[in-house]
Amino acid sequence: MKKQIHQTVIELREGDITTMAVDAIVNAANSQLLHGGGVAGAIVKKGGEVIQEESRVWVKARGPVPTGSCAITSAGKLPARYVIHAVGPRMGEGEEDEKLRRATLSVLEMAEKHHLSSIAFPAISTGIFGYPMDRCAKVMLSTVLEYVKRSTALRLIVFCLYDHSALEVFEKTFLELLQAEKP
């Protein structure tokens, strides 16, 4: 599913985010940027240890990445140029929706800061962090929709979802949000 909003195409697709040939893919990270499992583990496995090493350097120089923030590294051997490591909330820690909104927004701002025109998001925090898929879709999609209404250099924002059920949730939510915006 694709929809153009102003100058930006928002695309929802099922697939492996590590294969995306975009300027940056987004990693659902932890504050220490330790990429052991899930999307993070797959990114390092396919992209190379350089991604983990750059993450260590980032944390050593700047400290842990706070929830709702992000860091950026190269993408190693991946087709993307960069990996933006977004730290989303863990369910039960409080203010999860606002933290996920801030994490999504921080990725968009990081992409702008680095003059990127295309990025691919996973469903942040829905793995081991336990965030419900439907809430994730609503928060992330509404944040992106609001963001692309203003001037942005981002021309393509992909939500690359790991399975068909996640894609269906995002598609349903996307259609609902678009319908709610109609006068």
Helices and strands as residue ranges (DSSP letters): E 2-5, E 8-14, G 17-19, E 24-29, H 38-47, H 49-62, E 70-74, E 82-87, H 96-113, E 118-121, H 133-148, E 156-161, H 164-181
